[in-house]
Amino acid sequence: PSSRSLQYLIREHMIENSPNKEEMKNLNNDVFSHDEKLHLRWNSQKGRIFIDGSHLMHNLELGDEILINSHAPPLALFTRDD
């Protein structure tokens, strides 16, 4: 089986001044389909985004924008039948 969907997990919410904090906290883990994307704006002085655990990371600065989509090559999964 194959899927073009992408799962994401937000580990640390930075929403101190958000008027809808509870609504934002419910967005911490989801899956989006091939035609959807996630657009974020970094609102802290410095930080990092981690991709696939600690395998890939990128430094961020105030005002940086991040666009995440599922247009990467598909990941092949192999399962055992037992």
C-alpha positions in Angstrom: 0.0 0.0 0.0 1.1 3.6 -0.6 0.0 7.0 0.5 1.0 10.6 -0.5 -0.2 11.9 2.9 2.2 13.4 5.4 1.9 13.2 9.2 3.3 16.0 11.4 3.7 16.5 15.2 4.2 19.8 16.9 6.1 19.1 20.1 6.2 22.5 21.7 3.5 25.1 21.1 4.6 28.7 21.2 1.2 30.4 21.4 1.4 32.5 24.6 -0.4 35.6 23.1 -2.8 33.8 20.8 -6.4 34.6 21.4 -7.4 31.0 20.6 -4.9 29.0 22.6 -7.1 26.0 23.2 -7.9 25.7 19.5 -4.2 26.0 18.6 -3.2 23.2 21.1 -5.6 20.8 19.3 -3.5 21.2 16.1 -0.5 19.4 17.5 -0.7 16.2 15.5 -2.4 15.6 12.1 -2.1 14.2 8.6 -2.5 16.2 5.5 -3.1 15.0 2.0 -1.0 15.4 -1.1 -2.7 18.6 -2.2 -2.6 20.4 1.3 0.3 22.3 2.9 1.2 23.7 6.2 2.5 27.3 6.3 4.1 28.7 9.5 5.7 31.9 10.5 8.5 31.9 13.2 7.8 34.5 15.8 10.7 34.0 18.2 14.2 35.5 17.9 15.9 32.2 17.3 15.0 28.5 17.1 15.2 25.3 15.2 12.9 23.0 13.2 13.7 19.3 13.4 12.7 17.0 10.5 12.5 13.2 11.2 13.6 13.4 14.8 17.2 14.6 15.0 18.2 13.5 11.4 17.7 16.9 9.8 17.4 20.4 11.4 17.4 24.0 10.3 18.0 27.1 12.3 15.2 29.8 12.3 15.2 33.5 13.0 12.3 36.0 13.7 10.1 36.3 10.6 11.2 33.1 8.8 8.4 31.3 7.0 8.2 27.5 6.7 6.1 25.8 4.0 5.6 22.0 4.5 4.0 19.9 1.9 4.0 16.2 0.9 5.6 16.6 -2.6 8.8 14.7 -1.6 9.5 11.3 -3.3 7.3 8.5 -1.8 8.8 6.5 1.0 8.9 2.7 0.4 7.6 0.6 3.3 8.3 -3.0 3.6 6.3 -5.2 6.0 6.6 -8.8 7.1 3.6 -11.2 6.6 4.1 -13.1 9.9 
